[in-house]
Amino acid sequence: MNKQRSSQAPAPAAGDTLPPVVSPALLTELRRACGEDGVVTGEAQLRTYESDGLLQYAVTPGVVVLPATAEQVRDVVRACHAAGVPFVARGSGTGLSGGALPVADGVLIALSRLRRVLEVDLADGRVVVEPGVTNVDVSRAVAPTHFFPPDPSSQIVCSIGGNVAENSGGAHCFKYGFTTNYVTGLEVVLPDGEVVELGGAPDRPGYDLVGAFVGSEGTLGVATRITLRVIPVPAAVRTLLAFFDGTESAGRVVSDIVGAGVTPGAIEMMDRLAIQATEDATGAGYRRDAGAALLVELDGPQAECEACLEQVVALCERHGAIEVRVARDEAERERVWRARKAAFAAMGRISPTYYVQDGVVPRTRLPEVLARIEELAGEYGLPVANVFHAGDGNLHPLVCFRGPEEAVRAEELAGLILEACVDAGGSITGEHGVGVDKKRHMPRLFGEPDLAAFQHLRCAFDPDGLANPGKVMPTPRLCGEVPGVYRQHPLEQQGIAERF
């Protein structure tokens, strides 16, 4: 993805305090923990880490550390806590919400060297990995009999630690669930450097701290050891690709499939603009004249797959599909999926820059929200390509724009799309997380009591506010603040700052 950068880092919001500069004493501790080659201080090298996959925001960290063991992560976090310096944990840097955006003059902990598969236990359906292991390598480690169902399109490069932080999903999450459904245990370095074990045994009594940690976007600590559940590979897989005149008829098929009691492993959709971009990039054989492509994958026992396939084909034909194809072999199935998984990267053929959004709507509201997106795109004069997990209503509109002069309008349009999702009874994110990009939209979903409850949980883990500060929460909040009626900050009264 090529996305327009902001010309400067986000300005501190009202109530923010600037973090202390990384001192020579802290650098000495970091080098003691990770070795000389595990500490990056050169300006050019630091700029490599100034953003994640969301290039709209960029901040140069004060220092980057590359720990190679869990013990080194612990020592780095302890050193940061002792110095009162904030830190941000980073996986592969493929996130799309600014969740791994560094803190200026803070410490960035890059976990890419922690990439060992520590244990594989297929009898119990579990695998233990370090956070830098890539998503696809988990499935490779347990193949050919088992697999890890959550499969983001970036699974070749995205790391399990990042998947845990964002509660990542993917094409097959309609049937199989998200990352949180497959994490059974965590070794976590808390923000003060204490190492704790969360979960570990099935149905362990007590509070679900694993569930609280998964999806916390790095604000509660750093996972250094992750126990995952893996499942047997299905006996049969059938993949169908149907083309329609538009997304409305394809959307009706999705509702009818679910209404008929069929639960595909995946239901994916692309609109005309996305089809044209992916076909140009992959040559997978998608019809360029179609207004929508619907990809349905069924898996399970052979007899069940065949029966469900007949139902799905009949539903596609009933709703006016202009063509229905069923993959004849694994090579054809891989070709169909290659086009879908290349959709984000392929958009570079349509527009040099684009804004990736991530919202959720109820399946039954898909047609009207897609119509609203088309209306907004017309009002702003900016093309929007839609690629989404239709089964669970997870939209990924790609707002195309050219150069800095259109960047602000693109961001405004992306925000209005999120508002349309919320107004339809949906959410501001399905799998990319809130990060820094969407935190201003949190009050559209949650009231002040809800946000205060989130903050109480965060402070229980991180009372000093050092772990990934400035993310998720819509307004600057410090532990010890008393929830209640909002009082205007002096900087707001002076017109210097704005509360979202």
Salt bridges, closest charged atoms under 4 A:
GLU29 OE2 - ARG32 NH1 2.38
GLU36 OE2 - ARG31 NE 3.08
GLU50 OE2 - ARG5 NH1 3.41
GLU50 OE1 - ARG47 NH1 3.68
ASP75 OD1 - ARG74 NE 3.08
GLU119 OE2 - ARG126 NH1 2.74
GLU130 OE2 - ARG116 NH2 2.81
ASP137 OD1 - ARG140 NH1 3.13
ASP151 OD2 - HIS172 ND1 2.63
ASP151 OD2 - LYS341 NZ 3.62
GLU248 OE2 - ARG252 NH1 3.43
ASP256 OD2 - HIS319 NE2 2.50
GLU268 OE1 - ARG340 NE 2.70
GLU268 OE2 - HIS389 ND1 2.74
ASP280 OD1 - ARG288 NH1 2.51
ASP289 OD2 - ARG287 NH2 2.86
GLU297 OE2 - HIS172 NE2 2.77
GLU297 OE1 - ARG333 NE 2.73
ASP299 OD1 - LYS175 NZ 2.56
GLU306 OE2 - ARG238 NH1 2.49
GLU323 OE1 - ARG287 NH1 3.05
GLU323 OE2 - ARG325 NE 2.78
GLU330 OE2 - ARG333 NH1 2.94
GLU332 OE1 - ARG328 NE 2.86
ASP358 OD1 - HIS396 ND1 3.61
ASP358 OD2 - LYS438 NZ 3.43
GLU368 OE1 - ARG365 NE 2.75
GLU375 OE2 - ARG372 NH1 2.84
GLU379 OE2 - ARG372 NH1 3.94
GLU411 OE2 - ARG440 NH2 3.63
ASP423 OD1 - ARG444 NH2 2.96
GLU431 OE2 - HIS389 NE2 2.84
GLU431 OE2 - HIS396 NE2 2.67
GLU448 OE2 - ARG477 NH1 3.13
GLU448 OE1 - ARG499 NH2 3.44
ASP464 OD2 - HIS81 NE2 3.08
